[in-house]
Each structure stands twice: as structure tokens, then as C-alpha cells.
């Protein structure tokens, strides 16, 4: 799940989760822990299929659950369910956590003591059955303990799903008392939010917020390796610099990277006069890699920004081609920090 998680160390993720929940809710934002009971060790994108995590219960409790426990202890108002199958907990590799009473009512409510709102992940994802049978999936989610259903762009009319849930209550397929309890949790969340002070809209893009964004960005920059001693850059004023960045694209249906405009070249031009920008495909083909390496080869320095090169081998091939040609190169992972691997 890449940069959507705090990292691979459960203890660090636990501490950061508790701190973030506390910080958000101190400012009147209801924090949501997601995706329960863990989406970190999946090899499948639930937008396209149902991921299966086959670790045993001890592993899950030692690795996946500590950050959720910390967030619950810090008072998180919501928990989002994962469309991930955990056969160790449910006995089935075909039941996502969103539809599992054992996970939501048992593990989350009874074992971890969560009393807030359970919200589903988006129900328009392929890990959940689509089309007319989505009514059945919604019923199963409500029966499992979900309080709020995210329908987003689901092809089925939300009114049909609502009518199906109401009918399920009439026929006793959903417990009426459970439904009232669910409604009370949602109303309690609304009451809490209504009681929070509303900042003026002038805070949006305010100088204070831009300064905070710059500070966070600066602290996030991490030098992983500099065996060639190239950093900080010491270039002659007339040096030719190439700035290479993949064209940002939506990496999942929930991503919005395609809205972004690469700014690496513009940033470098604040320091160097001769900066040429190269916007490359997200996963350049071998022929494109060869042509790019040839075109860039005469520069005094190349700064290559990567976007998930671990999943797009063409980016890594370009960096390695430049290194093989002896071109002074600085590689910057702009999204997933594991690109250096």
C-alpha cells in the first residue's frame, strides 16, 4: 500500500497512529483508522480483486493490530473495514473483512473495544460483487456490523440498496435493535462534529498552512545514499542539468496523481540557469530508455525523479542506463521510498 502506510515497523506505526489521531481530533477532525484489520501485507489491489492475507492470528496481532489498538486508545471516531480476506480469522479465503462478523463484531468491537462508527471501504471495488447482487453484499456488510456504507460510483442505484436494507429489517434478516444502535453511533458522530469550532475558510491555502507544508516537506527529505559525494550540489553557473520526471498517472482508481504537474525542473531553475526538462512515460520501454539516455548523456548532471520505480521497471532501467554511461546522476524517489532497491 506504499506511502499510504506509516511504514514497516509495527512499533513506529503504533506510535505515529496514536499521535496522528490525537492531533487530528484536537482540531475537530474525526479520525478514521483504515483499513481494518490490515492492508499492509497484500499483493493484490482490492480495486481489481480480493486480496488474501494468509498469516496466522499471532502474526496479525503482533504486526497488523497494534496501530489500530493505539488509534482506538487515542479515541478514533471511525474505523474503515478492509476488502481483504483473512482465512485465519474467518475460515474462508473468499470473505472480505467488510462482510465478516468475526472480524468486525468479534475482533474490532469485542476484543479491541471499539465503540465508534464502522465505515466500509468503497463498495464499488471488485473485491465486492458488483451489479444487482451488490444489494446482497450491502446486506452482508450491515449484518457484519458496518454502520456506514460507502457507495461512491457504484453502478447500482443507492435507493435500491437502501430499500433492500429496509426490507431486510422488515423480514428480520437484520436485527432492528442492531440497526438502531448503528444509527445512534452515526448520530453521536454527527453531534460531536457539530460541536467542533469551524475555522474560517480563509485558512485554506493560508500563509501559515503553506509554511507548515514547506516545513513538513523539508523534514521528510531523507538522504539514503551518497557514495559519490555529489550532495549538496556544487555546480558551475553554466552547468547543463537535466530534470527527468515520469508523467504522473493515477496508480489506482482512488488516486489523483494525474491532476499533478511535475515541478522538479522549475525548482532546479531557481538555482541553475540551464535546466532542461524531460517528462517521460510512467514505465518507459527499452527503446525509450535508450533514446533518453542518449539525449541526456551530454549533461553535467541529471536529476531523476522516480514514481514507484519498484512497480515500473522502465524507470529503474533509465537510472541504471545513465549510471552505466557514467553520467553524474541523482535519483530522487518522489513517492515510494523503496525505489532505491
C-alpha positions, 0 to 999 in steps of 0.5 A: 500500500506504499506511502499510504502506510506509516511504514514497516515497523509495527512499533513506529506505526503504533506510535505515529497512529496514536499521535496522528489521531490525537492531533487530528481530533484536537482540531475537530477532525474525526479520525478514521483508522483504515483499513481494518484489520490490515492492508499492509501485507497484500499483493493484490489491489482490492480495486481489481480483486480480493486480496488474501492475507494468509498469516496466522492470528499471532502474526496479525496481532503482533504486526497488523493490530497494534496501530489500530489498538493505539488509534482506538486508545487515542479515541478514533471516531471511525474505523474503515473495514478492509476488502481483504480476506483473512482465512485465519480469522474467518475460515474462508479465503473468499470473505472480505473483512467488510462482510465478516462478523468475526472480524468486525463484531468479534475482533474490532468491537469485542476484543479491541473495544471499539465503540465508534462508527464502522465505515466500509471501504468503497463498495464499488471495488471488485473485491465486492460483487458488483451489479444487482447482487451488490444489494446482497453484499450491502446486506452482508456488510450491515449484518457484519456490523458496518454502520456506514456504507460507502457507495461512491460510483457504484453502478447500482442505484443507492435507493435500491440498496437502501430499500433492500436494507429496509426490507431486510429489517422488515423480514428480520434478516437484520436485527432492528435493535442492531440497526438502531444502535448503528444509527445512534453511533452515526448520530453521536458522530454527527453531534460531536462534529457539530460541536467542533469550532469551524475555522474560517475558510480563509485558512485554506491555502493560508500563509501559515498552512503553506509554511507548515507544508514547506516545513513538513516537506523539508523534514521528510527529505531523507538522504539514503545514499551518497557514495559519490559525494555529489550532495549538496550540489556544487555546480558551475553557473553554466552547468547543463542539468537535466530534470527527468520526471515520469508523467504522473498517472493515477496508480489506482482508481482512488488516486489523483496523481494525474491532476499533478504537474511535475515541478522538479525542473522549475525548482532546479531553475531557481538555482541553475540557469540551464535546466532542461526538462524531460517528462517521460512515460510512467514505465518507459520501454527499452527503446525509450530508455535508450533514446533518453539516455542518449539525449541526456548523456551530454549533461553535467548532471541529471536529476531523476525523479522516480514514481514507484520505480519498484512497480515500473521497471522502465524507470529503474532501467533509465537510472541504471542506463545513465549510471552505466554511461557514467553520467553524474546522476541523482535519483530522487524517489518522489513517492515510494521510498523503496525505489532505491532497491 
